[in-house]
Amino acid sequence: MSEESAATGSDGGSGEGAGAGGGGGVGGAPKKGGVFVSRLVSTLGLWALITVAVLFSQEWLYLVIVELVVLISLAEYFRMADLPRMGWRVWMVMGFAGFYLAGLFLVYSSDVWDQMALYVAFDGMVVVALVLCLFVSEMVRAPEPGETVRRMAVGLLGFAWLVVMFGFVVKILLFGDGTAGVFLVVYLLVVTKFSDMGAYLVGSVVGKHPFMAHISPKKTWEGILGGLMFAVGGSFGVVALFPEGSQFFSWSGAMIVGLILGVVAVLGDLAESVVKRSLAIKDSGHVLPGIGGTIDLIDSICFTAPVMYFLLLFTR
C-alpha cells in the first residue's frame, strides 16, 4: 500500500487529504497522526496473526490464512468491478481459488511426483479449466455487447492477480524444508512491508517530487527511495536474526534481493492504483483501519512473491 493512500484514504484526490499544517484535514480528511496509529494497530494485529502461524508451524493453519486472505480479496475485487454484473461467476472463480490453493499444498508437499512437472501441469490445468468454464458460462445466453467479454476478463484477471500471483506465497512456504520455508515467507513479508512502510514514512515527511502522478498523485521519489532503504534494511535484519537465512542469502545477496523486491513492491502498489483509478474508487475496502481493504494489504506481495520464488528457483 502506498504512502499516499494511507495518508489520504485514497490513491486519487487533489492531494489535500493530509491537512494543512498538521491540522484536522481538509474536507474532513483524517489527521496523519490518526491514520498512522490506525495503520500501526492493524499492522501489529496482522503480524500477531503471522507469529501465531509460525509458532504453531501447522501447514493447515497457513492454508487457512492464505485461503481467507485470497477469498476476502476476491470479494473486494468483484465488488469494485461491479459484483451484480458478474452474477454466479463470482462463486465459480472463488471455488477455483479454493481448489487451486489447496491443490498447491498437496502438490508441493508430495514426495511421489516430480514437483517441477507436477506444479507446472497443475497451474496450467486450473487456468485452462477456468477459461473453459468462463466461456461455457457465457454460452447459455446471447452475447451482450461490451459485457460478455468484460465479465470473462474481470474473472480471469482477478484469478491471475489475486490467486495465482499471491499463491506463490504457498510455493515459497513449501520451497524449503521445515523452518526454511517459514523463514522464506517471513523474509518476503518483512522486506515487502518494510518497503511499504518506508515509502509511507519518508514520503509523508520529506516527499516533494511526484512519481507517476497520473497514477498515484501522492507518491514521491523520496518515498520510493525510502522504501528501497527500508527494504534493504529489513532484508539484512531478517538474515541476521534467523540462521536459516545463511543457506539462501549472503550479505551481498540480501542487499540485491532486498533492492529487487523493494522495486517490485512499488510496481505492485502502482498496479492496484491503476485498477482503483480506472474504476474511480478510493479504497478496495475498509476491513483494516488505516490500511483499507485486504487488497490494499497484499497488492505488493502479489508482485514480490512470484519474483522472489523465481529468484530462489534459478539461483539454488
Number of C-alpha atoms within 10 A of each C-alpha: 29 34 29 25 25 27 30 25 21 24 30 23 15 9 16 14 25 24 19 11 7 10 13 16 17 14 9 10 17 21 19 21 13 13 20 19 13 16 20 16 16 18 18 11 13 13 14 12 12 16 13 12 18 18 8 10 14 11 15 12 14 20 17 14 13 19 21 14 18 25 19 16 24 25 20 20 25 20 16 17 20 13 16 10 15 19 12 11 19 22 13 15 21 21 12 18 25 17 13 22 23 18 16 21 18 12 20 20 16 12 9 7 12 11 14 10 9 15 18 10 11 15 14 12 12 17 17 12 11 20 15 11 16 21 14 11 15 16 11 8 9 8 11 10 8 8 12 19 15 15 22 19 14 16 24 16 14 21 22 15 16 23 26 21 18 25 24 24 25 21 22 24 23 22 19 14 10 11 15 20 19 21 22 25 23 18 21 26 21 20 30 32 23 24 34 27 22 25 32 28 18 20 27 21 11 13 21 14 14 16 17 13 13 11 19 24 18 32 27 26 18 23 31 26 18 24 32 27 20 26 33 23 19 24 29 22 15 20 21 13 9 14 11 17 20 12 10 16 17 13 14 10 13 23 18 15 22 27 22 18 26 32 21 22 32 24 16 21 24 21 18 22 26 16 16 21 18 11 12 12 15 17 24 25 21 14 15 18 18 24 29 22 20 24 27 23 22 24 26 30 29 26 25 28 26 19 18 23 18 13 13 16 11 7 7 8
